[in-house]
Amino acid sequence: MNVGIAGVGKMGAAIALRLMEVGHKVAVWNRSADKTKPLADAGASVAATPAELAAKSETVITILTDAGAIDAVYGGPSGLLTGDVTGKLFVEMSTVQPATEVALADKVRAKGAVLVECPVGGTTGPARQGQLIGLMGAAPADADRARPLLQQMCRRIEHCGPVGAAASVKLAINLPLMVSWQAFGEAFALCRDTGMKPEQLVNLFIDISATTNALKARAPMIAAMLAGGGDTAGATFTVDSGLKDLRTMAAEGKARGIELPLVERAAGCYEEASRSGWGPRDGSAVAVYWSGRKR
């Protein structure tokens, strides 16, 4: 299949490499063209514009920063929808509010094409191995059309409902993780004066009932950061990424009249860490930042 990918940051690039490995012809486009070079070296073709990407692809995957980027890439000058896209399939993987996906689906449908939303759970490692968790929002027939391709990227695909439902579930599954890094940071702060070594402290926390798989996976890195090393600048899912998701959750809560006090407070904590220069670090670094913070 000819697959186009718009947005080849770390996750988009990992997905592109995975799809090439399983036999698809992949074309890529990115606002910052330098990010397409490694993929071109690996065999992908590079489109000059989103419109060119859509023209040469049967299916287009988009994984973009936010609603503004989606509007620009789909509807802007030389956007994905500016040419004839009749019959094409668009798979939208960004983490945004449900209303963004619903509005986009209407625009895609008006052009005679199909939109399936499928934000994913996982980072670049699972993406390279086809082991992501896909959260699909689509009409049943559209979901069936997208499933064979998504099965090559995901170990589990959950059809959450119509377009918009998967966006809600993606925010929901990210919420406990984002809040947990702040919770672990506060817990580590309470242990700051005990004299426990970082490895000892983290090894204890990965063996308690309140631990998380994410803490277990990052235990060595967190222990190294607590010891003053282990800089994670350039990580796949950063503190700034977590902040963006928390702000999106808060906005969705307000839109629905739902109180999300933990989300709102955690967003403030992530903002402080970001302002203090921790934004490019792995999201787990929030726990390290807060553990050493003094007021």
Phi and psi in degrees as a GROMACS rama.xvg file:
@    title "Ramachandran Plot"
@    xaxis  label "Phi"
@    yaxis  label "Psi"
@TYPE xy
-87.2809  112.013  ASN-2
-115.904  130.268  VAL-3
-105.039  143.51  GLY-4
-127.43  118.213  ILE-5
-103.449  115.768  ALA-6
104.371  88.4383  GLY-7
-116.246  57.6279  VAL-8
-68.4362  -159.439  GLY-9
-63.1269  -42.5065  LYS-10
-71.0905  -45.3616  MET-11
-60.2363  -39.3245  GLY-12
-65.9737  -41.8694  ALA-13
-63.3236  -40.7303  ALA-14
-65.1344  -41.0847  ILE-15
-60.1679  -45.784  ALA-16
-63.5543  -39.9957  LEU-17
-60.8842  -46.1776  ARG-18
-67.7679  -34.7757  LEU-19
-65.5205  -39.4293  MET-20
-63.0619  -32.064  GLU-21
-93.9169  10.1574  VAL-22
107.666  5.12289  GLY-23
-86.2773  151.181  HIS-24
-87.7337  118.944  LYS-25
-113.7  131.727  VAL-26
-114.675  146.833  ALA-27
-131.919  153.084  VAL-28
-142.672  143.858  TRP-29
-148.578  144.633  ASN-30
-57.7108  -42.0176  ARG-31
-92.807  102.958  SER-32
-62.412  -24.4954  ALA-33
-62.3169  -24.8291  ASP-34
-73.1837  -14.0369  LYS-35
-85.3369  -15.927  THR-36
-60.7925  -46.766  LYS-37
-60.0579  -33.2714  PRO-38
-73.6781  -36.6298  LEU-39
-62.1141  -40.7853  ALA-40
-63.4401  -28.2183  ASP-41
-86.9813  -4.30482  ALA-42
118.576  -2.33468  GLY-43
-79.0119  150.586  ALA-44
-90.1248  155.009  SER-45
-115.751  127.143  VAL-46
-92.1708  143.572  ALA-47
-77.8015  -26.9868  ALA-48
-142.088  161.092  THR-49
-58.3738  -38.1755  PRO-50
-60.3515  -42.2547  ALA-51
-64.1526  -39.13  GLU-52
-59.9004  -46.8198  LEU-53
-63.4996  -38.0213  ALA-54
-63.9598  -34.6898  ALA-55
-96.043  6.00614  LYS-56
-122.233  144.307  SER-57
-82.1192  -38.4868  GLU-58
-127.433  136.114  THR-59
-117.842  125.322  VAL-60
-102.028  132.297  ILE-61
-120.92  132.542  THR-62
-138.431  96.3141  ILE-63
-121.469  169.162  LEU-64
-69.7385  -47.2378  THR-65
-161.764  -174.46  ASP-66
-62.1817  -37.7845  ALA-67
-60.9968  -42.0342  GLY-68
-66.1902  -38.6055  ALA-69
-61.4787  -46.5613  ILE-70
-58.0286  -44.4498  ASP-71
-68.5596  -43.3262  ALA-72
-73.6802  -36.1221  VAL-73
-84.1282  -44.1698  TYR-74
-111.696  -4.70717  GLY-75
-75.1954  178.733  GLY-76
-55.272  130.757  PRO-77
60.0816  29.0424  SER-78
-74.4426  172.409  GLY-79
-57.8764  -32.2758  LEU-80
-98.2376  10.8111  LEU-81
-80.2967  -21.9957  THR-82
-101.509  -167.001  GLY-83
-81.6816  110.883  ASP-84
-117.446  20.8561  VAL-85
-52.8258  128.11  THR-86
82.2124  -4.92055  GLY-87
-79.0803  158.472  LYS-88
-109.575  128.196  LEU-89
-111.871  129.497  PHE-90
-114.648  112.58  VAL-91
-102.523  119.348  GLU-92
-113.661  8.59818  MET-93
-72.9292  159.2  SER-94
-98.7844  100.815  THR-95
-141.621  176.199  VAL-96
-71.0173  150.342  GLN-97
-54.4412  -39.004  PRO-98
-60.3605  -31.5379  ALA-99
-63.6821  -43.7899  THR-100
-69.9388  -38.4888  GLU-101
-63.5037  -45.1285  VAL-102
-64.629  -39.6365  ALA-103
-65.0214  -41.6967  LEU-104
-58.9708  -39.021  ALA-105
-63.4173  -41.4074  ASP-106
-66.8724  -40.9873  LYS-107
-65.946  -43.0682  VAL-108
-62.7595  -37.4743  ARG-109
-65.2836  -21.3041  ALA-110
-93.4869  6.4301  LYS-111
81.6302  17.4059  GLY-112
-116.318  -178.256  ALA-113
-124.337  137.348  VAL-114
-116.9  130.139  LEU-115
-119.413  126.136  VAL-116
-89.7018  138.668  GLU-117
-152.799  70.4941  CYS-118
-62.6113  152.579  PRO-119
-123.037  153.694  VAL-120
-103.754  133.777  GLY-121
129.499  169.531  GLY-122
-117.847  -164.559  THR-123
-65.6532  -32.106  THR-124
-59.5318  -57.9792  GLY-125
-59.493  -33.8848  PRO-126
-62.1597  -41.5518  ALA-127
-67.286  -26.9127  ARG-128
-98.0512  0.521668  GLN-129
70.7386  33.8769  GLY-130
-118.581  26.0859  GLN-131
-74.1832  166.755  LEU-132
-105.006  119.628  ILE-133
-98.9006  130.824  GLY-134
-110.814  106.809  LEU-135
-102.775  134.845  MET-136
-123.946  117.504  GLY-137
-174.56  160.947  ALA-138
-64.6185  149.667  ALA-139
-51.7774  -45.1703  PRO-140
-65.4919  -38.3254  ALA-141
-68.3905  -37.9852  ASP-142
-62.0569  -41.5725  ALA-143
-63.0708  -36.9031  ASP-144
-66.705  -39.8691  ARG-145
-80.5487  -23.2458  ALA-146
-56.8729  -45.4702  ARG-147
-57.0119  -40.151  PRO-148
-69.3816  -43.5501  LEU-149
-64.6989  -31.0124  LEU-150
-66.0167  -19.9644  GLN-151
-83.5822  -8.55154  GLN-152
-111.059  -22.4196  MET-153
-125.595  139.334  CYS-154
-80.9949  -21.0486  ARG-155
-145.204  132.985  ARG-156
-121.717  122.093  ILE-157
-110.451  112.758  GLU-158
-82.0157  105.265  HIS-159
-84.3914  -16.1091  CYS-160
140.721  -156.08  GLY-161
-71.5275  173.408  PRO-162
-53.8906  132.346  VAL-163
108.711  -32.8633  GLY-164
-66.7066  -40.5005  ALA-165
-67.8505  -34.2502  ALA-166
-61.6115  -40.7834  ALA-167
-62.49  -44.6789  SER-168
-68.3679  -36.5002  VAL-169
-62.7034  -43.9274  LYS-170
-61.4923  -39.2876  LEU-171
-64.9431  -42.6637  ALA-172
-74.6433  -24.9647  ILE-173
-78.2278  -24.8148  ASN-174
-59.4816  -52.8443  LEU-175
-60.2655  -35.8738  PRO-176
-65.7871  -46.5043  LEU-177
-62.4259  -42.9242  MET-178
-68.3432  -34.5659  VAL-179
-64.8619  -35.2205  SER-180
-63.4982  -37.469  TRP-181
-67.8047  -40.6357  GLN-182
-62.3158  -43.2136  ALA-183
-65.7799  -36.304  PHE-184
-60.8891  -42.8442  GLY-185
-67.7975  -37.4596  GLU-186
-64.8599  -43.9728  ALA-187
-63.0603  -34.8575  PHE-188
-62.0665  -37.5327  ALA-189
-64.8719  -22.7987  LEU-190
-97.3813  4.53698  CYS-191
-59.6132  -34.9975  ARG-192
-98.9856  12.0954  ASP-193
-80.7473  -21.9947  THR-194
88.7057  0.678307  GLY-195
-65.7389  139.283  MET-196
-72.6134  150.224  LYS-197
-53.3329  -43.7214  PRO-198
-62.5041  -40.6587  GLU-199
-64.2328  -44.4026  GLN-200
-64.0909  -49.1091  LEU-201
-66.6696  -39.5034  VAL-202
-62.6159  -31.6191  ASN-203
-66.9267  -45.6465  LEU-204
-68.9535  -24.8407  PHE-205
-81.2721  -1.11161  ILE-206
-114.585  12.5765  ASP-207
-102.308  164.313  ILE-208
-65.522  -24.1563  SER-209
-91.7015  10.5466  ALA-210
-70.3201  171.154  THR-211
-129.799  158.379  THR-212
-61.5257  -35.0976  ASN-213
-64.4125  -41.1686  ALA-214
-64.8397  -41.4229  LEU-215
-60.9876  -43.7219  LYS-216
-66.9879  -31.224  ALA-217
-103.529  9.11841  ARG-218
-52.9023  -49.8841  ALA-219
-61.8561  -40.0298  PRO-220
-65.8126  -41.5511  MET-221
-67.5184  -41.0586  ILE-222
-61.1107  -40.2594  ALA-223
-65.6349  -39.9038  ALA-224
-66.6263  -40.0323  MET-225
-62.4371  -28.7987  LEU-226
-84.858  -0.776025  ALA-227
100.566  7.73982  GLY-228
-125.796  -151.192  GLY-229
61.833  41.7784  GLY-230
-58.927  127.992  ASP-231
-112.947  30.9732  THR-232
-56.4095  137.643  ALA-233
82.2338  17.2533  GLY-234
-65.1153  162.512  ALA-235
-65.6514  -53.1546  THR-236
-114.655  107.24  PHE-237
-95.7384  172.787  THR-238
-57.1785  -42.443  VAL-239
-65.0864  -35.1658  ASP-240
-63.89  -43.0299  SER-241
-62.8356  -39.5262  GLY-242
-62.7111  -43.5174  LEU-243
-59.4521  -43.0993  LYS-244
-67.1225  -40.6191  ASP-245
-63.2152  -40.8945  LEU-246
-63.0871  -37.8253  ARG-247
-66.1862  -41.3808  THR-248
-60.9032  -45.5211  MET-249
-61.5806  -42.373  ALA-250
-63.3572  -40.2344  ALA-251
-67.8083  -39.0176  GLU-252
-59.4698  -45.0205  GLY-253
-63.9334  -39.4615  LYS-254
-63.5031  -29.8803  ALA-255
-98.9066  -3.78028  ARG-256
73.0428  29.8497  GLY-257
-106.09  129.514  ILE-258
-80.8861  129.008  GLU-259
-128.512  69.4018  LEU-260
-63.3871  -35.2916  PRO-261
-66.5233  -40.4857  LEU-262
-61.5321  -47.4833  VAL-263
-64.6444  -40.2707  GLU-264
-70.8721  -40.1854  ARG-265
-63.4182  -38.264  ALA-266
-58.8031  -40.7683  ALA-267
-62.8318  -37.2935  GLY-268
-69.5909  -41.5632  CYS-269
-64.2034  -38.984  TYR-270
-59.7838  -41.7905  GLU-271
-64.6929  -43.801  GLU-272
-61.3166  -40.6778  ALA-273
-64.1947  -44.6494  SER-274
-61.8761  -26.6365  ARG-275
-87.5306  8.43494  SER-276
95.3065  8.16721  GLY-277
-94.5765  1.59254  TRP-278
-55.1797  -41.3326  GLY-279
-78.5044  -6.08318  PRO-280
-80.4519  164.276  ARG-281
-54.3438  144.94  ASP-282
-54.005  -30.2342  GLY-283
-64.9468  -17.8118  SER-284
-65.5246  -17.0935  ALA-285
-56.3857  -40.2224  VAL-286
-63.1789  -37.9132  ALA-287
-72.8008  -42.8764  VAL-288
-57.69  -48.3529  TYR-289
-71.1095  -30.9687  TRP-290
-64.7358  -27.8744  SER-291
-105.403  2.83433  GLY-292
-74.612  138.992  ARG-293
-131.47  139.73  LYS-294
